[in-house]
Amino acid sequence: MTRALTTQWRNLAFSGLILHEILDHPLEDETPQARLKQVGMMTILYSMNQAHQKLTLSSIMEITALTRTGVKETVDLLVKRGMLDETIVKNSMGRGTARQFSISEALLAKLSSFAAG
């Protein structure tokens, strides 16, 4: 299979997986709107990850044009779900700290098994 087709299948598999994980497993007191925002955010984060962009609050704000609070609320729910891992790193100026995210290994493992099947 060509690389372009493999990439398309992997992207499609990721979309199906995040839809299943978020819509079929709602968190307590979570609104449908919050779940929909999480699906959209994961789609953006996956695209950023594929483009080797750092997943920080600032970079996500730049791409989405959301406020820091808007990004933080959605990303925090994805961390709570275990779909994102969070680490504390030096900020771009090297003086303070920043939150950096990555798509969780558990989710990527599910994607690999999902895509292989």
N, C-alpha and C positions, 0 to 999 in steps of 0.2 A: 504494500500500500504506500502511496506517495506520502511524503512528509506533510504536505499541506492538508491532505485528507485526514491523516492521523491527528493533526492539530485540531481540525474541525470536529472530529469525533470526541477528542478529549474535552474540548470546550463544551460540547453538547452534553457529555457525561457529567461535567462539573455542574452545569446548569440544572440538570435533573437531580443531581445529588443534593445541591443546596436547597432546591425547592422541597424535596422530600424531608430533609433534616429540619428545616425551619417551619414549613407549613403543617407537617404531620406531627410535630412535637412542640406545641406551644408552651412557653414558660407561663408560670402562674401570674395572673393579672396582666397578661400581655395582650395588647390590642391587635386586631388584624392590620391596622396601619403600621404598627411597629414591626410586625413580621414582614410586611411588604418592603419597608425601608431596609430591613436586614438583607433580604434577597437582592435588592438593588445594590446595596453596599458591597456584598460579597462578590457580585459580578464585577464591580469597579475594582475592588481589591485584587481579584484574580487577574484582571487585565494589567493592572499596575505591576503585579508580581511577575507576570510573563514578560513584561517590558523591563524587568530588573530595576524598578523604581523602589526606593525605600518607602515602607508603609508607616509613616509617622502622621501624627495629627495634622501637622502643617502641610505635608504633601497631599494628604487626602482632602484637606480644606481647599487647597489650590485647584485640584481636579474637579471637585464637586460644587464649589462655591457655597458650601454650607458654612455656618458659623462653627466655632470650636465646640460649643455646647452641643450643637446638632450632630456633629461627627462623633463626639465623645459618647453621647447617649446611645447611638446605634452600635458603635464599636464595642462599648462596654457589654452590651447584650450578646454580641458575637463571642467575646471573651468568656462570658458566663456560660454560653452554650458549649464552649470548648472548640469552636471553629477557628478561633484565632488564639495565638500565643502572644503574650506581651512581655517585652523586656525593657529595662530602663537603660538608656544609652546617653552619652554626652550629646548635647544639642549641637547644632551646626556651627555655633560660635565656640564650642569647646569649653564653655564656662559653667553651664548648668546641665540639667538633665532633660531628656525627652523620652516619651513613650514610643517604642517601635514595635510593630506588630509583624507577625508572619502567619501564614496559613498553617494550621496545626498539622503535625505529622499524622495524627490519627485520621484527620479528614483526607489528607493526601493518600493515606493507605487505603481508605475506603474508595477513593477515586480510582486508584490503581486496580483494585479488585473489581470494581464496578465496570471500568473500561475494558478490563481483560475478559470479562464474561460476556 
